[in-house]
Amino acid sequence: PPTAIRNAWIAERAAVYAIAGKGESDVYGRTLDDMEKSLASDFRSFIIDAQSTGQGPFGSSDLSAWAQGRIVATWLWIGLVAYRLQVLMGWLVPGIPLVMAAYSDGQLVREIRKYSFLARSPIRHSLGVRVLWAVLVGLAVWIIVPLPMPSLLPPLLIVSISYALWLWVSNLQKRL
């Protein structure tokens, strides 16, 4: 229902505001304004079309109300996804150097292991791949599911991606 999506958005904005302060409305709060400017006319016409289905001799007011509710829920869901993507982009700025450093360190560990008598671990390699896939699925779920999520989930996911990438690269086989 639209109220659940609206409550999720309000809860997440409050959590991000607790971390970012006034910068939240300057940086992340623009999402709704930008979305209203770009999609408002489309969604207004959709709502008008849904209202028109409830009129006439064969119209159903229940169907019309249901369709209007779905349109509003879709509008709010798109806004929540856009807000979460903006928050993720805010965390990727400090996260990208961390991911790059983890990859570089994993590559150097791999090179050292290639020329020493240390064995690579296929178990660690597969663990790194599985953790990376699990974190990417978790990231997709976080972006799409319209439930209130903790505001520190994106940096935790970025750190998990970095660790999984390091684990995967550092345990690659000696010769590819």
C-alpha positions as CSV (number, residue, x, y, z in Angstrom):
1,P,0.0,0.0,0.0
2,P,1.1,3.6,-0.6
3,T,1.2,4.3,3.1
4,A,3.8,1.6,3.7
5,I,6.1,3.0,0.9
6,R,5.6,6.5,2.2
7,N,6.5,5.4,5.8
8,A,9.6,3.6,4.5
9,W,10.7,6.8,2.7
10,I,10.0,9.0,5.8
11,A,11.9,6.6,8.1
12,E,14.9,6.4,5.7
13,R,15.0,10.2,5.2
14,A,15.0,10.6,9.0
15,A,17.8,8.2,9.4
16,V,19.9,9.8,6.7
17,Y,19.1,13.2,8.2
18,A,20.4,12.0,11.6
19,I,23.8,11.3,9.8
20,A,24.0,14.1,7.3
21,G,22.1,16.9,9.1
22,K,20.9,19.8,6.9
23,G,22.9,18.4,4.0
24,E,20.3,15.7,3.6
25,S,17.7,18.0,2.2
26,D,20.3,19.8,0.0
27,V,21.8,16.7,-1.5
28,Y,19.2,13.9,-1.2
29,G,16.0,15.7,-0.6
30,R,16.0,17.0,-4.2
31,T,14.9,13.6,-5.4
32,L,11.2,14.2,-4.9
33,D,11.4,17.7,-6.4
34,D,13.3,16.5,-9.5
35,M,11.0,13.5,-9.9
36,E,7.9,15.7,-9.6
37,K,9.2,18.0,-12.3
38,S,10.0,15.2,-14.7
39,L,7.2,12.7,-14.2
40,A,4.3,14.7,-12.7
41,S,2.4,15.3,-15.9
42,D,2.6,11.6,-16.9
43,F,1.3,10.4,-13.5
44,R,-1.4,13.1,-13.5
45,S,-2.7,11.8,-16.9
46,F,-2.5,8.2,-15.6
47,I,-4.6,9.2,-12.5
48,I,-7.1,11.0,-14.8
49,D,-7.4,7.9,-17.0
50,A,-7.9,5.8,-13.9
51,Q,-10.6,8.1,-12.6
52,S,-12.4,7.9,-16.0
53,T,-12.7,4.1,-15.7
54,G,-15.0,4.6,-12.7
55,Q,-17.4,6.8,-14.7
56,G,-20.0,5.8,-17.3
57,P,-22.6,3.1,-17.3
58,F,-20.1,0.2,-17.1
59,G,-17.6,1.9,-14.8
60,S,-16.5,0.5,-11.6
61,S,-15.6,2.8,-8.8
62,D,-13.8,0.0,-7.0
63,L,-11.6,-0.6,-10.0
64,S,-11.0,3.1,-10.4
65,A,-9.9,3.5,-6.7
66,W,-7.7,0.4,-7.0
67,A,-6.0,1.7,-10.1
68,Q,-5.5,5.1,-8.5
69,G,-3.9,3.5,-5.5
70,R,-1.6,1.5,-7.7
71,I,-0.5,4.6,-9.6
72,V,0.2,6.4,-6.4
73,A,2.1,3.4,-5.0
74,T,4.2,3.2,-8.2
75,W,4.9,6.9,-8.0
76,L,6.1,6.6,-4.4
77,W,8.1,3.4,-5.1
78,I,9.9,5.1,-8.0
79,G,10.7,8.0,-5.7
80,L,12.0,5.6,-3.0
81,V,14.2,3.8,-5.5
82,A,15.6,7.1,-6.8
83,Y,16.3,8.3,-3.2
84,R,18.1,5.1,-2.4
85,L,20.2,5.3,-5.5
86,Q,21.1,8.8,-4.6
87,V,22.1,7.7,-1.1
88,L,24.1,4.9,-2.6
89,M,25.9,7.3,-4.9
90,G,26.7,9.4,-1.8
91,W,28.4,6.4,-0.2
92,L,30.2,5.4,-3.4
93,V,32.3,8.5,-3.4
94,P,34.4,7.3,-0.4
95,G,33.7,3.7,-1.2
96,I,35.2,3.5,-4.7
97,P,38.8,4.1,-3.4
98,L,38.2,1.4,-0.8
99,V,37.1,-1.1,-3.5
100,M,40.1,-0.1,-5.7
101,A,42.5,-0.6,-2.8
102,A,41.0,-4.0,-1.9
103,Y,41.4,-5.1,-5.5
104,S,45.0,-3.9,-5.8
105,D,45.9,-5.5,-2.5
106,G,44.3,-8.7,-3.5
107,Q,46.2,-8.7,-6.8
108,L,49.5,-8.0,-5.0
109,V,48.8,-10.9,-2.5
110,R,48.1,-13.1,-5.5
111,E,51.4,-12.2,-7.2
112,I,53.3,-12.9,-3.9
113,R,51.6,-16.2,-3.6
114,K,52.4,-17.1,-7.2
115,Y,56.2,-17.1,-6.5
116,S,56.2,-18.5,-3.0
117,F,55.3,-21.9,-1.7
118,L,52.0,-20.7,-0.3
119,A,49.1,-22.5,-1.8
120,R,46.0,-20.7,-3.0
121,S,42.8,-21.7,-1.4
122,P,39.9,-22.7,-3.7
123,I,37.6,-22.7,-0.7
124,R,38.5,-19.0,0.0
125,H,38.1,-18.2,-3.7
126,S,34.7,-19.7,-3.9
127,L,33.8,-18.1,-0.6
128,G,34.8,-14.7,-2.0
129,V,32.7,-15.3,-5.1
130,R,29.7,-16.4,-3.1
131,V,30.0,-13.5,-0.7
132,L,30.3,-11.1,-3.6
133,W,27.1,-12.5,-5.2
134,A,25.2,-12.4,-1.9
135,V,26.2,-8.8,-1.3
136,L,25.2,-7.8,-4.8
137,V,21.8,-9.5,-4.3
138,G,21.5,-7.7,-1.0
139,L,22.2,-4.5,-2.7
140,A,19.5,-5.1,-5.3
141,V,17.0,-6.1,-2.6
142,W,17.9,-2.9,-0.6
143,I,17.2,-0.8,-3.7
144,I,14.0,-2.4,-4.7
145,V,12.1,-3.6,-1.6
146,P,9.9,-0.8,-0.2
147,L,10.5,-1.5,3.4
148,P,12.4,0.7,5.9
149,M,16.0,-0.3,5.8
150,P,18.9,0.9,8.1
151,S,20.7,3.9,6.7
152,L,24.1,2.4,7.4
153,L,23.3,-0.6,5.1
154,P,25.0,1.0,1.9
155,P,28.4,1.5,3.5
156,L,28.2,-2.0,5.1
157,L,27.5,-3.4,1.6
158,I,30.4,-1.4,0.1
159,V,32.8,-2.7,2.7
160,S,31.5,-6.3,2.1
161,I,32.0,-5.9,-1.6
162,S,35.6,-4.8,-1.0
163,Y,36.3,-7.7,1.3
164,A,34.8,-10.2,-1.1
165,L,36.7,-8.8,-4.0
166,W,39.9,-9.0,-2.1
167,L,39.2,-12.6,-1.0
168,W,38.3,-13.5,-4.6
169,V,41.3,-11.9,-6.3
170,S,43.9,-12.9,-3.7
171,N,42.9,-16.6,-4.1
172,L,42.8,-16.8,-7.8
173,Q,44.8,-19.7,-9.3
174,K,48.4,-19.1,-10.1
175,R,48.0,-19.4,-13.9
176,L,44.9,-18.2,-15.6
